[in-house]
Amino acid sequence: MIEAAAWDRAIALLPDRTAAHLGVSAAAVGLALLIAVPTVLAMVGRPRLRSAVLTAAAVVQTVPALALLALFYPLLLALSALTERLAGFGVPALGFLPSLLALTLYALLPLLRGGADGLASVPPATLDAADGIGMTRGQRLLHVELPMAAPVIMGGLRTAAVWTIGAATLATTVGQKSLGDLIFAGLQLEDWALVVTGCLAAAALAIVTDMALWRVETGIAARRWRKAGLGAALLAAMVAVVLALWWNARPPDSAERPVVVGAKSFGEQYILAELIAARLREQGLAVTVRSGLGSAVAFRALTAGDIDLYVDYSGTLWANALERTDVAPRATMIATLRAELPERHRVQVAAVLGFENAYALAMQRADAERLGITSLADLARKSGRLRLATDTEFQQREEWAALQRAYGLRFARLTAYTPTLMVRALTGGEADVMTAFSSDGRIAADDLVLLTDPAGALPSYDAMLLIGPTRPELARMLQGLERSVPVEAMREANWQVDRATDKRTPEQAARWLAARIRDR
Amino acid sequence: MAVTLEYQRINVSRGGRPVLVDIDLQIAAGGLVALTGASGAGKSTLLRVTNRLIAPASGRLLIDGADAAAEPGPVLRRRIGYAAQGVGLFPHWTVADNIAAVPWLNGESRRMRTQLVAEMLDLVELPQSFASRMPAELSGGQASRVGLARALAARPGLLLLDEPFAALDPETRTELADRIEALHKAQGLTTLLVTHDLADALTRASRILVLEAGRLIADATPAALVADPRPAVQALIASPLDQARRLVRLTG
């Protein structure tokens, strides 16, 4: 069962996230309308343009919303660099703007289709009569075509509104506050109160909006102005609530922008972000946490100044920020990153936290001891009779190729699982070895051993606190975190938020971790 | 006031294919002229050239001696009564609003329009209570009458009817045809009636124009047309004539 406190926490997030969600959705549908109306009018009597536009909109629709959102981020970064050079100011690439643009594109198809289909649904005899009695093109459009097409157009608008409200949950991944914050965090932390609350709120929002638009639509069609007015009033009230909440949530005029701590979308990142935020608050700074960032987005967001600091991992930075394809020893990677990140990206490494979140192979302790396996080299001698359980991406990753090259690993069977099932496969005896992350809380909890890598085939993934170019002074304030988080402590904190019973929030786990660090 | 029409070497083509070829024609004021021919012969096109819904590729149309192309199409069309094929009432407007459409476009006052609607409902023999109905509540015959009222509301001198009887049952059809004939006379109209049914043309019109592949192949009174020995004309009137003979035989 979910505890009452979990529901309270989830519900406390609702007003702010609902307002942001509705705000970005309404803005996107509004902008889409501004684009769709002239486009639809331009398509009247131009079948070629019509089919070209509708095809283009349909192609956009086939791009998953998540990918569309992610695509807009680099696009806006490039645009920002351009405006910076030309006009001396950059456009924000994270948060509201990419969400607005991606959701607008998404809302276009139903609007365009509704408009085009609506206008095409007017019978030729009616158009002929309108022309024949002496209406001008404009009069025909305004008094005959648009009113007759209104039901289909409004149907398109309703579809657009419902889709947009649904897709806006994904805006979390590009740093826009939305109900997706609850859903993404909840899924990562297996905090079902968050997931359920987020989903229900998004669904309720969609249903209420749809109902209000339906009232407007049928009210207009039946010329029942009170009914249409009620629907319009409901929509207006929703917008008013959003504006009121935004007004309340606006930062005080004089205060400078709060420090923004970023976090990717998994438990460890949430905990570390809260840990860092608490440290900065103790030193008197205003801090907000932007969590749930896509992995590809986070580093770019830092260099662009959309977030001020976050934790990333040496192996990831090595490949993505330094574009290296080789594998170097752990200490070399850290030293190289410390030296090259400031030069190449104006990013400082404020602290190496002291633990790794690296790929490793794990076995149950009893099995490892019985077979006398402590390292990957030991494993290679016995692997022909053993079964390996991997996560869904491991077999496509460079790490797996590197392991096979270095140790000649060859297993009796390879099976890919989702993370939870992978652990069950190991503990249930369906597999003998599994892929793991070295800071995973389940290692201690399930009494697993990680096999050592004497050949150094696997890249290291040291957690590193990165400070962006916007707030360089933060580095000094957080130096104390250098080598302060032992892997056992991180595992325990991760376990506190990952486990199914007696679950803690990332804030609680961060407080526990902070106390543990201070004790040292 | 009834108008005269003069078509001078009118040519219309669509997609490179000729639809009307060298139409030279004069129609006197007060005529009830039927345009007939097989489908695709160009009869609707000729009707639509008359109110410039279609602009001819070459040639001129004079209405009461003035070039029809001299003024904007919509302005011209508001002076010409037009009953579209399939009626085409505006489904989101009441019967009254439909009837008063042209006066409304012309900026007539609401009071004037209400008065006109009452008059027009009388003319087409519909009860006054119909004014507030929606088109969806009308039968086919009633809708046709409203269409006719809409065409006549601005008191035109020229009335264009495109297949007005197409979707009506025989009884309704006869009633409507009677009404049109009566209104044509009473209102002092020049009327052009497109019909693919030669029986309508033969029994109602004072003059029949037969089109074939865009050319005018016959221009005659009904009596003269029946006597026309040319195979093309005979083929066209064979069926209604045969039907009429059988009916006469039946009734003795």
Interface residues (C-beta under 8 A of the other chain):
Chain A: P123 P124 A125 T126 L127 D128 A129 A130 D131 G132 I133 G134 M135 T136 Q139 H143 V144 P147 M148
Chain B: N51 L53 G73 P74 V75 L76 R77 R78 Y82 A84 Q85 G86 V87 G88 L89 F90 P91 H92 A101 V102 L105 G147 R150 A151 L160
